[in-house]
């Protein structure tokens, strides 16, 4: 991994997985940056920065996906607040929910509905989004960045888990960090695209 400073990142590279080719990513970022909508450009830049930060978590805290989720959810919140021109200091959870409902594809929402399971059943899409927001809060407010395992991580096997500290319930995880990343970048690109189309 390059030793790039956050001020010098390639926005198209950070968001490239939302496109078929790198050239498409570069073309879209250029169109957002040249758009008459400053917000479309800012959405792309902020989403890319937070994804870029999340991508570096394995360098400093390998196997701690809660830190990545913190940045992914901050990206979702930022994109939503920018898109809806929100200038207050509250409603973070509501804007994260709006991000997933307004900018994410039906396919991604369906994937989230099969992402986490408690002892009763799989969580609904909204419950999964709220669960991800709760993980973000656990990291930001309580420094709890070590209890979540996601599939594909060492020691997690085919599924991951999280001990829900509220009721000592085990939450089973069936979604990888890279899948969550993909949902965030595609939703961010869609938000920017919607603003460009409004011109």
Steps between C-alpha positions, in 0.01 A plus 500: 500500500637840405591750766266766359376795702122543521533837324651325198274198451359398164123538529440283195720224640324505838160468327606280209313190621172682428589497129580239239833657406745750647434723198129514589588593858731777380236629257234509772724677751589756234130558423425544871790742542393702195133494593324821591402318822774557755323244719536225238876560504516519880306174534750317281798651680372432851383146424837421341687639801306295753526183291874567460532530880302179553726322252798581722356346816660163430838673514445613857232267638478181293193292579306789653226569243309724740756772423429463128127509563547823699641670189250339262208621710653847538527507120131405466398765753713767332367423152140506622538826692670665202238376255209617715681826587477431873694747715399391850695290745247227564311238301809295420319165521209632294737615226682166496163328454417748221830418328416131479135562406555777244832422331559126531365256245224249569766230462711657774202543731412132442860405581479692828182307585715184499801653675430454872302244695398497863360195678159559344566577132691710253473871565299710258686751287415783738603291801832417330563867424421593860728219617786642290429842648513345848841350418615848396375641832669222698832596342454879514348526847629197690818397321355154436681400182588139570182292539380483140620227266395492136519209255835456334697616804747274679324304775152585370432209266213523250316749716596763750343600828450775750406473864221750553591641839146617576353153539802269453351385170727375223437671167616290205654694211471382139646800321864591444666835550566521126128455428412782739768713331346430158153601618637827641695600190219413259248691712733800517548501123123478453443801728751706301351377172150609609627852569680518165181389325303782666705764315 
